[in-house]
Amino acid sequence: MNAFLTATAFVVLIAAAAYVIHRLNLQHADRIGAYRYSTPRPGRRGRCAPQPHLAPRVIIRTGAPPATRPRL
């Protein structure tokens, strides 16, 4: 009887540990899914996430009369 209770206790402990490890793996997978590890660094070529387009540059010459300056 004593051996049966010991074996049962070990099985219950192993099942509890497996459940805790399973829950930790699920949390870790959620964290990995929320953070984009595969996003490349700026300036590298190849497959990457689409980059936003830069705004067009407007050059304002300070020596020109006010009537010829481009409007924004």
N, C-alpha and C positions, 0 to 999 in steps of 0.2 A: 504494500500500500504506500509505503514511504517513497519508493522509487517511482511509482505512478504519479504522486503529487509533485515530486521534483521534476519529472519529465514534463508534466503539464505546466508547471511554473516556467520552465525554460521555453516552451512553445509559446506561451502567452507573452513573455518578454521579447522573444524574437518577432512576434507579430506586431507588438507595440513599436519596436524599433523600426521595423519595415514601414509601418504607417508614418512615423515621424520623418523618416528619410524621404518617403514619397511626397509628403507635404512640403518639405524643404526644396525638393527638386522642382515642384510646381511653382513655388515662389521664385526660385532662381530663373526658371524659364520665363516667367512674367517680366522679371527685371531685364533679362536679355532682350525680350521682345520690345520693351519700351525704349531701349537705348540702341541707337544705330551704330554698331561697331564697324560696319562695313563702309561708312561714308568716307571717301578719300579726302586727303588733305588738299587744301587749295594749291593750285599750280601744278598738279600732277595730271598726266594725260591718261587716257584709257576710259574704261567704263566707269561712269560716275553719276552721281545724282545731278539732275538738271540745275544749272546755275542761273540765278536771276540776271536779267539784262541790266546793264548799267545805264543810268540816265544819260542822255546826250549832253555833251559839254557845250556851254555857251561862253564865248569869249567876248569880253567887254573891253574895248580899248579905251583907255582913260584920256587919250589925246583927241578923240573924235568929238565933234559937236553933239549935243544932246539929241538932236533930231535924227541922227543916223545910228544911234545905239539900238541894238535889237531888243524887241519887247519879249518879256518872259510870260 
